[in-house]
Amino acid sequence: MRIDLLPADDSSNGWSRILPPRTSRAALSGEIKADWLVIGAGFAGLAAAQRLSQNQPDSRIVLLEAQQAGEGASGRNSGFAIDLPHNVGSSLDELEASRRHMMLARTAIAHLKEQVDGNGIDCAWRQKGKYHTAVSARGAREVLEPFARELDAIGEANTWIEGATLREKLGTRHFTAAVYTPGCVLMNPAALTRGLADSLPGNVALHEQTPVLEIDYGNGVTATTPGGGVFAPKMIVAVNGFAERFGYFKGRLLNFAAHASLTRPLSEDEQAAYGVGEDWGLTPANAFAGITMRYTHDKRFLIRHDIQFQPSMRTDEQKRREVARRHKELFDARFPMLPKVSIEHTWTGYVCLSRNGAPGLGESHQMFIPPFARMPLALPKVPLAASWRPTWPAVWTTR
């Protein structure tokens, strides 16, 4: 099977560009054999390779990444590790599902924290919580108030903030109200992905800049790459929106382009004019139409806004310039006291959702659960349940 669409991210990712240079692992050269082949070195693929190495320390595991670690979707998001669902349902079943979601998310965050601390990964990991915000009184009434009530119903800590207190926390009059929850972690996602890739166990061989050009599922798995190939009896596919190219979830995935920008750091005079000392992160009541924002520990602002259906998973420079102009307008409207702060980096990442809002996770013979996954299980041979939350439909294994 020919892989007819490959990742083509450019070098515009601001999270990577503010980091020191990194030497990537060598591309695959020649024909090799392995016990396991893992395709995709984002969060899911890195987690799968790491857990395989722990469970099977005598196995040889090969991990292939088409680009450099940290340059794909895992390194291009807004840098939130969120422990709560964005919205909690009010029925008993939905409340119980929310508890399970939180248990899984918090287990994943705790595992990541162990990796960050144990391997000395410098990714600006900070448990700062987050503000779930509404601009209008209607948004506060219809989204935030039910959200706060339902957090109360499951015993989750939250604080309602509005008026002068909210302006003091965020440094802007733009938002009507917010629900603050303390469990969210903020970080540089590219640095986290790089760090996880650079601290893989010794029986995992990572090859970067090694796209899979062809895959053969007969008698095990053979993956052909530009410089060679890998044969393995078992494989894990963790390629997110590219899963269809490997034969999975045909006609069931939707790929979206999400755009983000980072400003330059504020000067000392600008920090004084802004008047907020602590970094923060906020998510909008409407995730698609609203704006995700951060004030980072190094005194930059992140703006994530503008999502479009983009099945080609390609974005050109003209589009990025248009996005940068729009992000500057949005920034100026929220922070008029900082008129000279410029946008330094603008980039695009790709988000994949399934058509019925259910996660795509499964195996051909047995279920595998990557430790960083933030999703309930969806068995491959039954219809996907429409009530489950959308997430990354990225992981499939075969043997």
Phi, psi and omega in degrees: 000122177283138175270108192264004175214123182245156174301143180218043178292144178269191183263024186274353185302112183297325179300324178283323187288342177268003179262160173296158177300150179230139174272118182280162176290151184295146174294154179295135177227120179096180182260128181227162175243149180214164173279327179222141171244127175244129181248120179107114181253046165273195183302316183293314181293320177296319178296317180298314181296318180295314182292323175301317182296327178287318182284331183228071187296342179266358181275150174264122184243128177249129180243120181253133177234127183292333182240213171258147178302132181095352181262349177270202186300324183296332180263002186245004181278188186277354176081039176248130165254100191262129183268349184245151167296149179298323178224136181254129178286164186261344180285163180299319179297317181292323177295321178293321176297323178296321178297318179295318178303313182293321178299316180293315181297318182289327174297317179296316180296318179297321178295317177299319179299321177299318180294316180298312182289315185291331183251006178061041182280118182270092183230021180056044180290118185216121176277093184251356186072187177209159177254123174263114198244156172228141179275319185258160175297325179296316178299321178295319183288317188271339182244306187289318181297313175298322179300314180295318179299319184283330170297319175300321184295332179255013173074029181264134181296133175202155181229128176276128183229136177206176173060219185298327180295318178293319178299322179293321182290318188254346178074026181209150176268005191292330189259139180281316184202165178209152168252116179266132175234141193270352192274349185288142176251138176251144179199172168274110187291330177292320178294321177296314180296315176304313183297320177295321179293321183280353181243023177295149179297165187294336181269013174250120177259111179266129174240115178265169184053041184227078178288148173274121182266334182207144180229134180236121183264008180278128176056062187091202182231131174238122179250124179263131181238171181301328183251005182167225182186165180229133170248134176210145177288340184223149185216148169239126177259121181225067189242012174056238187292351178269006184301325180299327182293339178262008174097008184248144174059040181302129177070014186241001184244146178235124181255132181237146172266129177239132188249142181219158177221151170240136173279170168290164177294147175289143171287170179298320178295322179291323176298321178293320179293325179289313171086008178246124183270328185269143174286156184207165174222144178223146174242148183273155176301324176251106189295328183274320184270335184275188185240125170272134183222154172217147163249114192273167181297335179261023168069036171252163170248137171255137172234124173242112183204149176092097179238130176227151172298126186215076184297336180286341185051047178223138177222136183262173184294326178299317178298318180296323177295320178297317179297317180300318178297317180295319179296323177295320177298315179296320178296313182297325180293330182268331184229067183296344179283358183234057189292337185263003179285123185259157172281125183262324182221138173225134184214172180234138171233165186241130182249135180243129175235153174273159187295331180254014176075013181258151178288149175252102183214128180182180176220158180285334181234329178207156184278136176240131183244105178294140187292342179268357186295144179242050190213151170284170184275145173231113182290141188288338187254016176231158178300143179285134186285124186292343182279349183281157186283149174290143176203201185276109180276073197241341194250126175215140176236157179214154174204000000 
